[in-house]
Amino acid sequence: LVYRYKPNLFVKDGKKKVKYDIEEETIYGVDFDKEIANALKDSNYKVAVRFIYLQTLRFVSDKEWIRWAVYKTPTEYIYELKRTDLNDEFRNLTNYFLQVRYGNFKATESIFSSMKAWQKEIMKGEKREK
């Protein structure tokens, strides 16, 4: 009965193709400073927020404070962070990233500035460790 009234459900139509882009979240092989500068030049704070978060992940991964893996969620990194003195900064940074990236929050200059300040505190944590 379904085949009789909707035969196109059972036939593969090569004419209709869905366009999509595959965007891989990686922290290696990316010039973060250049990408952030380009995003800021275009006032594209959503992209700038993404890159500043990934740049921070790269930093904490290189310091072996987390173990980065493509399949892990940002929340997993919060609980994995070995530097408990940086939990607040890293949690705030991650929460803003999640809100902008997945929560349909509008990325603004003030959100980016806050994330940049938290990133700076996290990077200062390297000096406190020694």
N, CA, C and O atoms as CSV, one atom per row, in Angstrom:
chain,resi,resn,atom,element,x,y,z
A,1,LEU,N,N,0.824,-1.196,0.000
A,1,LEU,CA,C,0.000,0.000,0.000
A,1,LEU,C,C,0.875,1.270,0.000
A,1,LEU,O,O,0.609,2.217,-0.739
A,2,VAL,N,N,1.915,1.268,0.838
A,2,VAL,CA,C,2.811,2.426,0.891
A,2,VAL,C,C,3.548,2.562,-0.436
A,2,VAL,O,O,3.713,3.668,-0.950
A,3,TYR,N,N,3.987,1.440,-0.985
A,3,TYR,CA,C,4.709,1.470,-2.252
A,3,TYR,C,C,3.838,2.042,-3.366
A,3,TYR,O,O,4.325,2.748,-4.249
A,4,ARG,N,N,2.557,1.731,-3.314
A,4,ARG,CA,C,1.647,2.196,-4.351
A,4,ARG,C,C,1.473,3.708,-4.324
A,4,ARG,O,O,1.418,4.348,-5.374
A,5,TYR,N,N,1.386,4.286,-3.117
A,5,TYR,CA,C,1.133,5.720,-3.009
A,5,TYR,C,C,2.403,6.565,-2.872
A,5,TYR,O,O,2.390,7.751,-3.203
A,6,LYS,N,N,3.466,5.988,-2.402
A,6,LYS,CA,C,4.741,6.704,-2.235
A,6,LYS,C,C,5.899,5.871,-2.777
A,6,LYS,O,O,6.771,5.470,-2.006
A,7,PRO,N,N,5.934,5.605,-4.056
A,7,PRO,CA,C,6.992,4.748,-4.603
A,7,PRO,C,C,8.395,5.377,-4.506
A,7,PRO,O,O,9.394,4.658,-4.507
A,8,ASN,N,N,8.470,6.702,-4.422
A,8,ASN,CA,C,9.784,7.348,-4.339
A,8,ASN,C,C,10.504,7.046,-3.023
A,8,ASN,O,O,11.709,7.280,-2.923
A,9,LEU,N,N,9.805,6.537,-2.022
A,9,LEU,CA,C,10.446,6.131,-0.774
A,9,LEU,C,C,11.332,4.898,-0.974
A,9,LEU,O,O,12.253,4.658,-0.192
A,10,PHE,N,N,11.054,4.127,-2.011
A,10,PHE,CA,C,11.764,2.874,-2.235
A,10,PHE,C,C,12.750,2.937,-3.396
A,10,PHE,O,O,13.363,1.929,-3.749
A,11,VAL,N,N,12.901,4.115,-3.988
A,11,VAL,CA,C,13.786,4.272,-5.129
A,11,VAL,C,C,14.884,5.261,-4.757
A,11,VAL,O,O,14.616,6.334,-4.216
A,12,LYS,N,N,16.115,4.886,-5.053
A,12,LYS,CA,C,17.233,5.778,-4.783
A,12,LYS,C,C,17.304,6.818,-5.896
A,12,LYS,O,O,17.413,6.489,-7.077
A,13,ASP,N,N,17.239,8.061,-5.491
A,13,ASP,CA,C,17.284,9.165,-6.445
A,13,ASP,C,C,18.648,9.832,-6.355
A,13,ASP,O,O,18.951,10.494,-5.362
A,14,GLY,N,N,19.468,9.664,-7.376
A,14,GLY,CA,C,20.814,10.216,-7.383
A,14,GLY,C,C,20.847,11.709,-7.605
A,14,GLY,O,O,21.902,12.326,-7.456
A,15,LYS,N,N,19.737,12.306,-7.951
A,15,LYS,CA,C,19.711,13.738,-8.231
A,15,LYS,C,C,19.737,14.585,-6.968
A,15,LYS,O,O,20.299,15.679,-6.970
A,16,LYS,N,N,19.139,14.095,-5.899
A,16,LYS,CA,C,19.075,14.861,-4.666
A,16,LYS,C,C,20.289,14.538,-3.809
A,16,LYS,O,O,20.466,13.411,-3.347
A,17,LYS,N,N,21.117,15.553,-3.609
A,17,LYS,CA,C,22.293,15.375,-2.777
A,17,LYS,C,C,22.271,16.430,-1.682
A,17,LYS,O,O,21.983,17.602,-1.925
A,18,VAL,N,N,22.575,15.996,-0.501
A,18,VAL,CA,C,22.625,16.898,0.633
A,18,VAL,C,C,24.036,17.466,0.734
A,18,VAL,O,O,25.018,16.722,0.753
A,19,LYS,N,N,24.124,18.783,0.796
A,19,LYS,CA,C,25.427,19.418,0.933
A,19,LYS,C,C,25.739,19.578,2.411
A,19,LYS,O,O,24.903,20.015,3.201
A,20,TYR,N,N,26.952,19.216,2.759
A,20,TYR,CA,C,27.410,19.385,4.133
A,20,TYR,C,C,28.919,19.469,4.144
A,20,TYR,O,O,29.604,18.994,3.238
A,21,ASP,N,N,29.409,20.085,5.192
A,21,ASP,CA,C,30.846,20.203,5.383
A,21,ASP,C,C,31.244,19.389,6.604
A,21,ASP,O,O,30.577,19.423,7.638
A,22,ILE,N,N,32.325,18.670,6.468
A,22,ILE,CA,C,32.854,17.944,7.607
A,22,ILE,C,C,33.874,18.855,8.272
A,22,ILE,O,O,34.839,19.293,7.646
A,23,GLU,N,N,33.648,19.129,9.531
A,23,GLU,CA,C,34.528,20.018,10.272
A,23,GLU,C,C,35.097,19.242,11.442
A,23,GLU,O,O,34.383,18.916,12.390
A,24,GLU,N,N,36.351,18.955,11.374
A,24,GLU,CA,C,36.985,18.167,12.417
A,24,GLU,C,C,37.576,19.091,13.473
A,24,GLU,O,O,38.286,20.047,13.161
A,25,GLU,N,N,37.266,18.783,14.731
A,25,GLU,CA,C,37.833,19.526,15.847
A,25,GLU,C,C,39.214,18.958,16.129
A,25,GLU,O,O,39.340,17.872,16.695
A,26,THR,N,N,40.216,19.668,15.746
A,26,THR,CA,C,41.567,19.222,16.007
A,26,THR,C,C,42.337,20.339,16.676
A,26,THR,O,O,42.018,21.517,16.511
A,27,ILE,N,N,43.348,19.963,17.430
A,27,ILE,CA,C,44.158,20.974,18.098
A,27,ILE,C,C,45.576,20.985,17.562
A,27,ILE,O,O,46.416,21.743,18.048
A,28,TYR,N,N,45.848,20.168,16.583
A,28,TYR,CA,C,47.193,20.096,16.016
A,28,TYR,C,C,47.168,20.555,14.562
A,28,TYR,O,O,46.207,20.305,13.835
A,29,GLY,N,N,48.227,21.221,14.155
A,29,GLY,CA,C,48.340,21.682,12.780
A,29,GLY,C,C,47.540,22.927,12.486
A,29,GLY,O,O,47.269,23.230,11.324
A,30,VAL,N,N,47.157,23.656,13.520
A,30,VAL,CA,C,46.369,24.875,13.342
A,30,VAL,C,C,47.170,26.049,13.892
A,30,VAL,O,O,47.705,25.979,14.999
A,31,ASP,N,N,47.250,27.125,13.120
A,31,ASP,CA,C,47.881,28.355,13.597
A,31,ASP,C,C,46.795,29.171,14.296
A,31,ASP,O,O,46.104,29.977,13.673
A,32,PHE,N,N,46.662,28.944,15.601
A,32,PHE,CA,C,45.568,29.544,16.352
A,32,PHE,C,C,45.630,31.067,16.368
A,32,PHE,O,O,44.604,31.730,16.219
A,33,ASP,N,N,46.808,31.620,16.546
A,33,ASP,CA,C,46.925,33.085,16.586
A,33,ASP,C,C,46.435,33.707,15.282
A,33,ASP,O,O,45.738,34.722,15.299
A,34,LYS,N,N,46.793,33.109,14.166
A,34,LYS,CA,C,46.362,33.609,12.853
A,34,LYS,C,C,44.849,33.466,12.690
A,34,LYS,O,O,44.180,34.390,12.228
A,35,GLU,N,N,44.314,32.305,13.072
A,35,GLU,CA,C,42.866,32.066,12.922
A,35,GLU,C,C,42.062,33.003,13.816
A,35,GLU,O,O,41.027,33.524,13.401
A,36,ILE,N,N,42.533,33.218,15.038
A,36,ILE,CA,C,41.837,34.130,15.947
A,36,ILE,C,C,41.894,35.555,15.402
A,36,ILE,O,O,40.895,36.273,15.432
A,37,ALA,N,N,43.051,35.959,14.908
A,37,ALA,CA,C,43.194,37.305,14.340
A,37,ALA,C,C,42.259,37.498,13.146
A,37,ALA,O,O,41.634,38.550,13.011
A,38,ASN,N,N,42.162,36.488,12.283
A,38,ASN,CA,C,41.253,36.577,11.132
A,38,ASN,C,C,39.805,36.685,11.576
A,38,ASN,O,O,39.037,37.467,11.015
A,39,ALA,N,N,39.430,35.910,12.574
A,39,ALA,CA,C,38.053,35.950,13.076
A,39,ALA,C,C,37.744,37.306,13.698
A,39,ALA,O,O,36.665,37.859,13.485
A,40,LEU,N,N,38.681,37.839,14.460
A,40,LEU,CA,C,38.462,39.144,15.089
A,40,LEU,C,C,38.412,40.260,14.056
A,40,LEU,O,O,37.654,41.218,14.203
A,41,LYS,N,N,39.225,40.132,13.006
A,41,LYS,CA,C,39.222,41.129,11.929
A,41,LYS,C,C,37.840,41.204,11.281
A,41,LYS,O,O,37.377,42.279,10.898
A,42,ASP,N,N,37.189,40.039,11.166
A,42,ASP,CA,C,35.854,39.979,10.573
A,42,ASP,C,C,34.736,40.131,11.607
A,42,ASP,O,O,33.557,40.022,11.270
A,43,SER,N,N,35.105,40.381,12.863
A,43,SER,CA,C,34.155,40.458,13.986
A,43,SER,C,C,33.320,39.184,14.107
A,43,SER,O,O,32.149,39.232,14.484
A,44,ASN,N,N,33.925,38.063,13.787
A,44,ASN,CA,C,33.268,36.775,13.892
A,44,ASN,C,C,33.667,36.145,15.228
A,44,ASN,O,O,34.577,35.319,15.293
A,45,TYR,N,N,32.971,36.551,16.287
A,45,TYR,CA,C,33.334,36.123,17.628
A,45,TYR,C,C,33.017,34.657,17.881
A,45,TYR,O,O,33.645,34.029,18.733
A,46,LYS,N,N,32.068,34.111,17.165
A,46,LYS,CA,C,31.765,32.686,17.330
A,46,LYS,C,C,32.973,31.832,16.938
A,46,LYS,O,O,33.321,30.885,17.643
A,47,VAL,N,N,33.596,32.160,15.842
A,47,VAL,CA,C,34.797,31.435,15.396
A,47,VAL,C,C,35.963,31.726,16.337
A,47,VAL,O,O,36.739,30.827,16.658
A,48,ALA,N,N,36.088,32.964,16.774
A,48,ALA,CA,C,37.175,33.322,17.692
A,48,ALA,C,C,37.051,32.560,19.009
A,48,ALA,O,O,38.055,32.109,19.561
A,49,VAL,N,N,35.832,32.414,19.512
A,49,VAL,CA,C,35.591,31.645,20.743
A,49,VAL,C,C,36.012,30.193,20.549
A,49,VAL,O,O,36.648,29.606,21.423
A,50,ARG,N,N,35.662,29.625,19.424
A,50,ARG,CA,C,36.031,28.234,19.139
A,50,ARG,C,C,37.546,28.058,19.130
A,50,ARG,O,O,38.076,27.129,19.739
A,51,PHE,N,N,38.233,28.954,18.438
A,51,PHE,CA,C,39.682,28.809,18.328
A,51,PHE,C,C,40.409,29.099,19.644
A,51,PHE,O,O,41.431,28.475,19.928
A,52,ILE,N,N,39.909,30.018,20.437
A,52,ILE,CA,C,40.586,30.281,21.711
A,52,ILE,C,C,40.412,29.088,22.649
A,52,ILE,O,O,41.310,28.771,23.429
A,53,TYR,N,N,39.259,28.431,22.572
A,53,TYR,CA,C,39.060,27.233,23.395
A,53,TYR,C,C,39.987,26.106,22.931
A,53,TYR,O,O,40.631,25.452,23.751
A,54,LEU,N,N,40.053,25.883,21.626
A,54,LEU,CA,C,40.923,24.827,21.105
A,54,LEU,C,C,42.399,25.134,21.390
A,54,LEU,O,O,43.182,24.224,21.659
A,55,GLN,N,N,42.772,26.403,21.331
A,55,GLN,CA,C,44.144,26.789,21.650
A,55,GLN,C,C,44.459,26.469,23.117
A,55,GLN,O,O,45.557,26.009,23.430
A,56,THR,N,N,43.508,26.711,24.001
A,56,THR,CA,C,43.702,26.399,25.415
A,56,THR,C,C,43.796,24.897,25.622
A,56,THR,O,O,44.618,24.426,26.407
A,57,LEU,N,N,42.953,24.138,24.916
A,57,LEU,CA,C,43.053,22.680,25.001
A,57,LEU,C,C,44.425,22.204,24.564
A,57,LEU,O,O,45.005,21.311,25.181
A,58,ARG,N,N,44.935,22.790,23.518
A,58,ARG,CA,C,46.267,22.416,23.039
A,58,ARG,C,C,47.318,22.690,24.108
A,58,ARG,O,O,48.206,21.870,24.340
A,59,PHE,N,N,47.213,23.845,24.756
A,59,PHE,CA,C,48.171,24.221,25.795
A,59,PHE,C,C,48.131,23.233,26.959
A,59,PHE,O,O,49.172,22.723,27.374
A,60,VAL,N,N,46.927,22.959,27.490
A,60,VAL,CA,C,46.842,22.058,28.651
A,60,VAL,C,C,47.180,20.621,28.269
A,60,VAL,O,O,47.653,19.852,29.106
A,61,SER,N,N,46.943,20.257,27.027
A,61,SER,CA,C,47.340,18.926,26.554
A,61,SER,C,C,48.850,18.824,26.448
A,61,SER,O,O,49.433,17.817,26.848
A,62,ASP,N,N,49.490,19.852,25.916
A,62,ASP,CA,C,50.951,19.863,25.809
A,62,ASP,C,C,51.617,19.830,27.179
A,62,ASP,O,O,52.701,19.265,27.329
A,63,LYS,N,N,50.978,20.428,28.177
A,63,LYS,CA,C,51.504,20.419,29.548
A,63,LYS,C,C,51.168,19.103,30.266
A,63,LYS,O,O,51.581,18.880,31.405
A,64,GLU,N,N,50.423,18.251,29.588
A,64,GLU,CA,C,49.982,16.953,30.125
A,64,GLU,C,C,49.086,17.110,31.350
A,64,GLU,O,O,49.098,16.268,32.249
A,65,TRP,N,N,48.309,18.193,31.381
A,65,TRP,CA,C,47.316,18.394,32.432
A,65,TRP,C,C,46.019,17.693,32.066
A,65,TRP,O,O,45.188,17.420,32.932
A,66,ILE,N,N,45.846,17.402,30.779
A,66,ILE,CA,C,44.738,16.574,30.280
A,66,ILE,C,C,45.318,15.650,29.221
A,66,ILE,O,O,46.441,15.840,28.754
A,67,ARG,N,N,44.546,14.664,28.858
A,67,ARG,CA,C,44.919,13.794,27.740
A,67,ARG,C,C,43.872,14.036,26.649
A,67,ARG,O,O,42.738,13.566,26.747
A,68,TRP,N,N,44.269,14.776,25.610
A,68,TRP,CA,C,43.340,15.148,24.550
A,68,TRP,C,C,43.018,13.953,23.664
A,68,TRP,O,O,43.894,13.153,23.333
A,69,ALA,N,N,41.755,13.845,23.289
A,69,ALA,CA,C,41.293,12.838,22.329
A,69,ALA,C,C,40.097,13.414,21.586
A,69,ALA,O,O,39.276,14.121,22.172
A,70,VAL,N,N,40.002,13.118,20.323
A,70,VAL,CA,C,38.961,13.694,19.477
A,70,VAL,C,C,37.550,13.304,19.944
A,70,VAL,O,O,36.600,14.050,19.711
A,71,TYR,N,N,37.408,12.167,20.588
A,71,TYR,CA,C,36.088,11.682,20.982
A,71,TYR,C,C,35.617,12.223,22.336
A,71,TYR,O,O,34.464,12.006,22.708
A,72,LYS,N,N,36.463,12.908,23.065
A,72,LYS,CA,C,36.094,13.413,24.387
A,72,LYS,C,C,35.263,14.684,24.273
A,72,LYS,O,O,35.393,15.460,23.326
A,73,THR,N,N,34.410,14.867,25.266
A,73,THR,CA,C,33.587,16.071,25.312
A,73,THR,C,C,34.302,17.139,26.133
A,73,THR,O,O,35.171,16.819,26.945
A,74,PRO,N,N,33.944,18.398,25.928
A,74,PRO,CA,C,34.555,19.457,26.734
A,74,PRO,C,C,34.353,19.258,28.241
A,74,PRO,O,O,35.243,19.569,29.032
A,75,THR,N,N,33.200,18.748,28.629
A,75,THR,CA,C,32.928,18.525,30.044
A,75,THR,C,C,33.864,17.479,30.631
A,75,THR,O,O,34.244,17.580,31.798
A,76,GLU,N,N,34.234,16.499,29.861
A,76,GLU,CA,C,35.176,15.489,30.342
A,76,GLU,C,C,36.529,16.114,30.679
A,76,GLU,O,O,37.193,15.696,31.627
A,77,TYR,N,N,36.925,17.095,29.916
A,77,TYR,CA,C,38.203,17.759,30.183
A,77,TYR,C,C,38.171,18.528,31.511
A,77,TYR,O,O,39.190,18.622,32.196
A,78,ILE,N,N,37.021,19.069,31.872
A,78,ILE,CA,C,36.896,19.782,33.147
A,78,ILE,C,C,37.242,18.836,34.301
A,78,ILE,O,O,38.005,19.188,35.200
A,79,TYR,N,N,36.668,17.634,34.258
A,79,TYR,CA,C,36.892,16.672,35.342
A,79,TYR,C,C,38.266,16.025,35.281
A,79,TYR,O,O,38.762,15.514,36.286
A,80,GLU,N,N,38.872,16.046,34.125
A,80,GLU,CA,C,40.176,15.413,33.938
A,80,GLU,C,C,41.347,16.332,34.302
A,80,GLU,O,O,42.443,15.848,34.585
A,81,LEU,N,N,41.131,17.626,34.299
A,81,LEU,CA,C,42.208,18.587,34.512
A,81,LEU,C,C,42.958,18.276,35.809
A,81,LEU,O,O,42.364,18.205,36.885
A,82,LYS,N,N,44.256,18.095,35.684
A,82,LYS,CA,C,45.092,17.721,36.832
A,82,LYS,C,C,45.422,18.901,37.729
A,82,LYS,O,O,45.741,18.712,38.903
A,83,ARG,N,N,45.352,20.097,37.207
A,83,ARG,CA,C,45.659,21.302,37.985
A,83,ARG,C,C,44.382,21.820,38.635
A,83,ARG,O,O,43.657,22.612,38.035
A,84,THR,N,N,44.106,21.379,39.852
A,84,THR,CA,C,42.872,21.766,40.529
A,84,THR,C,C,42.815,23.255,40.839
A,84,THR,O,O,41.725,23.804,40.998
A,85,ASP,N,N,43.967,23.923,40.928
A,85,ASP,CA,C,43.980,25.364,41.175
A,85,ASP,C,C,43.483,26.160,39.971
A,85,ASP,O,O,43.214,27.356,40.088
A,86,LEU,N,N,43.360,25.505,38.811
A,86,LEU,CA,C,42.884,26.176,37.592
A,86,LEU,C,C,41.475,25.736,37.204
A,86,LEU,O,O,40.990,26.084,36.127
A,87,ASN,N,N,40.816,24.973,38.076
A,87,ASN,CA,C,39.485,24.452,37.752
A,87,ASN,C,C,38.479,25.540,37.419
A,87,ASN,O,O,37.736,25.414,36.445
A,88,ASP,N,N,38.441,26.613,38.213
A,88,ASP,CA,C,37.446,27.666,37.979
A,88,ASP,C,C,37.622,28.326,36.621
A,88,ASP,O,O,36.655,28.508,35.881
A,89,GLU,N,N,38.856,28.682,36.296
A,89,GLU,CA,C,39.116,29.329,35.011
A,89,GLU,C,C,38.787,28.402,33.846
A,89,GLU,O,O,38.164,28.813,32.867
A,90,PHE,N,N,39.214,27.150,33.965
A,90,PHE,CA,C,38.972,26.201,32.870
A,90,PHE,C,C,37.488,25.877,32.738
A,90,PHE,O,O,36.981,25.734,31.625
A,91,ARG,N,N,36.787,25.758,33.867
A,91,ARG,CA,C,35.338,25.495,33.838
A,91,ARG,C,C,34.609,26.663,33.173
A,91,ARG,O,O,33.743,26.448,32.324
A,92,ASN,N,N,34.951,27.894,33.548
A,92,ASN,CA,C,34.301,29.069,32.954
A,92,ASN,C,C,34.566,29.137,31.451
A,92,ASN,O,O,33.655,29.389,30.663
A,93,LEU,N,N,35.806,28.912,31.067
A,93,LEU,CA,C,36.177,28.922,29.651
A,93,LEU,C,C,35.371,27.877,28.884
A,93,LEU,O,O,34.838,28.158,27.811
A,94,THR,N,N,35.289,26.689,29.434
A,94,THR,CA,C,34.562,25.589,28.783
A,94,THR,C,C,33.066,25.893,28.708
A,94,THR,O,O,32.434,25.643,27.682
A,95,ASN,N,N,32.504,26.425,29.778
A,95,ASN,CA,C,31.068,26.736,29.771
A,95,ASN,C,C,30.714,27.776,28.723
A,95,ASN,O,O,29.704,27.638,28.033
A,96,TYR,N,N,31.530,28.814,28.594
A,96,TYR,CA,C,31.274,29.810,27.553
A,96,TYR,C,C,31.382,29.184,26.164
A,96,TYR,O,O,30.569,29.459,25.282
A,97,PHE,N,N,32.388,28.345,25.984
A,97,PHE,CA,C,32.540,27.661,24.690
A,97,PHE,C,C,31.291,26.840,24.374
A,97,PHE,O,O,30.763,26.916,23.264
A,98,LEU,N,N,30.819,26.062,25.339
A,98,LEU,CA,C,29.635,25.219,25.125
A,98,LEU,C,C,28.396,26.060,24.836
A,98,LEU,O,O,27.599,25.712,23.964
A,99,GLN,N,N,28.231,27.156,25.556
A,99,GLN,CA,C,27.064,28.007,25.339
A,99,GLN,C,C,27.053,28.612,23.945
A,99,GLN,O,O,26.014,28.653,23.285
A,100,VAL,N,N,28.209,29.080,23.503
A,100,VAL,CA,C,28.292,29.708,22.176
A,100,VAL,C,C,28.208,28.663,21.081
A,100,VAL,O,O,27.499,28.855,20.093
A,101,ARG,N,N,28.915,27.570,21.242
A,101,ARG,CA,C,29.011,26.561,20.192
A,101,ARG,C,C,27.733,25.740,20.038
A,101,ARG,O,O,27.295,25.471,18.920
A,102,TYR,N,N,27.136,25.344,21.162
A,102,TYR,CA,C,25.999,24.428,21.100
A,102,TYR,C,C,24.717,24.983,21.714
A,102,TYR,O,O,23.647,24.411,21.508
A,103,GLY,N,N,24.799,26.069,22.452
A,103,GLY,CA,C,23.626,26.579,23.152
A,103,GLY,C,C,22.950,27.753,22.484
A,103,GLY,O,O,22.061,28.370,23.071
A,104,ASN,N,N,23.352,28.074,21.273
A,104,ASN,CA,C,22.764,29.181,20.510
A,104,ASN,C,C,22.893,30.531,21.216
A,104,ASN,O,O,22.051,31.410,21.027
A,105,PHE,N,N,23.940,30.704,22.028
A,105,PHE,CA,C,24.228,32.004,22.607
A,105,PHE,C,C,24.981,32.814,21.562
A,105,PHE,O,O,25.784,32.281,20.796
A,106,LYS,N,N,24.709,34.095,21.548
A,106,LYS,CA,C,25.404,34.969,20.605
A,106,LYS,C,C,26.789,35.286,21.158
A,106,LYS,O,O,26.918,35.757,22.288
A,107,ALA,N,N,27.809,35.030,20.371
A,107,ALA,CA,C,29.181,35.335,20.773
A,107,ALA,C,C,29.388,36.841,20.633
A,107,ALA,O,O,29.083,37.433,19.598
A,108,THR,N,N,29.905,37.437,21.680
A,108,THR,CA,C,30.141,38.879,21.688
A,108,THR,C,C,31.601,39.163,22.024
A,108,THR,O,O,32.361,38.272,22.403
A,109,GLU,N,N,31.956,40.403,21.876
A,109,GLU,CA,C,33.315,40.813,22.198
A,109,GLU,C,C,33.603,40.620,23.687
A,109,GLU,O,O,34.718,40.255,24.060
A,110,SER,N,N,32.607,40.861,24.534
A,110,SER,CA,C,32.825,40.706,25.981
A,110,SER,C,C,33.010,39.241,26.363
A,110,SER,O,O,33.809,38.937,27.248
A,111,ILE,N,N,32.296,38.337,25.722
A,111,ILE,CA,C,32.479,36.906,25.974
A,111,ILE,C,C,33.885,36.500,25.547
A,111,ILE,O,O,34.573,35.780,26.272
A,112,PHE,N,N,34.310,36.957,24.379
A,112,PHE,CA,C,35.649,36.635,23.914
A,112,PHE,C,C,36.704,37.202,24.865
A,112,PHE,O,O,37.686,36.526,25.172
A,113,SER,N,N,36.510,38.426,25.330
A,113,SER,CA,C,37.470,39.049,26.254
A,113,SER,C,C,37.562,38.273,27.564
A,113,SER,O,O,38.655,38.091,28.101
A,114,SER,N,N,36.430,37.817,28.076
A,114,SER,CA,C,36.436,37.011,29.296
A,114,SER,C,C,37.193,35.711,29.085
A,114,SER,O,O,37.981,35.290,29.931
A,115,MET,N,N,36.943,35.080,27.941
A,115,MET,CA,C,37.635,33.821,27.639
A,115,MET,C,C,39.137,34.051,27.499
A,115,MET,O,O,39.936,33.223,27.937
A,116,LYS,N,N,39.520,35.157,26.898
A,116,LYS,CA,C,40.937,35.478,26.733
A,116,LYS,C,C,41.597,35.671,28.103
A,116,LYS,O,O,42.728,35.234,28.314
A,117,ALA,N,N,40.887,36.329,29.037
A,117,ALA,CA,C,41.424,36.541,30.386
A,117,ALA,C,C,41.586,35.202,31.113
A,117,ALA,O,O,42.598,34.982,31.779
A,118,TRP,N,N,40.605,34.310,30.991
A,118,TRP,CA,C,40.711,32.994,31.634
A,118,TRP,C,C,41.846,32.185,31.012
A,118,TRP,O,O,42.570,31.476,31.711
A,119,GLN,N,N,41.992,32.298,29.702
A,119,GLN,CA,C,43.091,31.592,29.048
A,119,GLN,C,C,44.434,32.095,29.579
A,119,GLN,O,O,45.351,31.308,29.815
A,120,LYS,N,N,44.540,33.395,29.760
A,120,LYS,CA,C,45.781,33.975,30.270
A,120,LYS,C,C,46.083,33.440,31.673
A,120,LYS,O,O,47.234,33.138,31.988
A,121,GLU,N,N,45.056,33.321,32.510
A,121,GLU,CA,C,45.243,32.776,33.864
A,121,GLU,C,C,45.684,31.313,33.817
A,121,GLU,O,O,46.533,30.888,34.601
A,122,ILE,N,N,45.112,30.562,32.912
A,122,ILE,CA,C,45.493,29.152,32.761
A,122,ILE,C,C,46.947,29.053,32.320
A,122,ILE,O,O,47.695,28.214,32.822
A,123,MET,N,N,47.340,29.891,31.401
A,123,MET,CA,C,48.722,29.865,30.921
A,123,MET,C,C,49.701,30.360,31.985
A,123,MET,O,O,50.857,29.937,32.009
A,124,LYS,N,N,49.244,31.257,32.868
A,124,LYS,CA,C,50.083,31.670,33.988
A,124,LYS,C,C,50.268,30.518,34.966
A,124,LYS,O,O,51.260,30.479,35.693
A,125,GLY,N,N,49.338,29.592,34.992
A,125,GLY,CA,C,49.402,28.444,35.881
A,125,GLY,C,C,50.651,27.632,35.679
A,125,GLY,O,O,51.125,26.962,36.597
A,126,GLU,N,N,51.188,27.692,34.471
A,126,GLU,CA,C,52.443,27.000,34.189
A,126,GLU,C,C,53.562,27.561,35.058
A,126,GLU,O,O,54.401,26.810,35.556
A,127,LYS,N,N,53.575,28.859,35.238
A,127,LYS,CA,C,54.624,29.499,36.036
A,127,LYS,C,C,54.428,29.204,37.517
A,127,LYS,O,O,55.404,29.074,38.255
A,128,ARG,N,N,53.171,29.097,37.961
A,128,ARG,CA,C,52.898,28.808,39.368
A,128,ARG,C,C,53.299,27.389,39.719
A,128,ARG,O,O,53.628,27.090,40.868
A,129,GLU,N,N,53.270,26.513,38.718
A,129,GLU,CA,C,53.578,25.096,38.945
A,129,GLU,C,C,55.044,24.898,39.311
A,129,GLU,O,O,55.366,24.028,40.121
A,130,LYS,N,N,55.926,25.683,38.731
A,130,LYS,CA,C,57.371,25.486,38.896
A,130,LYS,C,C,57.892,25.891,40.235
A,130,LYS,O,O,59.090,25.773,40.492
